[in-house]
Every structure is written in structure tokens, then in C-alpha cells.
Amino acid sequence: MAAAPAAKTQAPALAKPAGPPPLDIKSLEARLKETKAIGVFTKLTLKNQVDDLLERFREFYRGQLKTSLASLRQSYDLLVLKVLALLQDTDPSLAGAIAASRESMWSMLSNPDKFSAIK
């Protein structure tokens, strides 16, 4: 009599380690203030650019800005890429946190109800 073939066993799937929670706008601002990877003047420039982008969102949601959400997404993506380029070599931890939080931050910005909670 032939032996029954051995049952195939599958190795249990390794769970992805839980990363840090996504950054929100306020925690991103705090981490950018604390990092030594960016100089003071660059930080001021970035703060102004973030403030300008947030104001564009406010105007968009009030109906005062004649643009599309896609256009705002493009501005957001360019700003995120700029920040990542500044951080990638000198503060890879923060760069990684920003990259991992990119979509959750966009979700906050692109949802009028969530955006209204941002101060």
C-alpha cells in the first residue's frame, strides 16, 4: 500500500510590525521644529508654505478659491516631496514617518469635516 502524501503545511504569515501611528498636521509641525536636519530659515520657509497651503484649503472649502481638489493635491505632493528631500539623508526617521503618513494627512486635508478640525 502506498503511503498517503504528507499534508502540506504552510508557514504562518508573519504579521507586519505595527509602525508608529501616522503623523497629523500638528505633530508634523512639532517634529519639523525639533529636527536638526533643517536650518532655521528653511524651517521658516516651510512653515510659510504649509500655512499658505492650509489657507488655500480654507478658501477652497469656503468656495472662495476657484481651483480643484486635484490641483490642491498637486501642491500638497510637491510640498511633501520637498520636505522628504530635505530630510532623507539627515533625519531618515522623520522622513520615513512623513512618507508613511502622507496619505493619512491627505485624507485629513481633503475631507472638509476632518479639515475643519485642524486648527
Secondary structure, 3 states (H helix, E strand, C coil): CCCCCCCCCCCCCCCCCCCCCCCCHHHHHHHHHHCCCCCHHHHHHHHHHHHHHHHHHHHHHHCCCCCCHHHHHHHHHHHHHHHHHHHCCCCHHHHHHHHHHHHHHHHHHHCHHHHHCCC
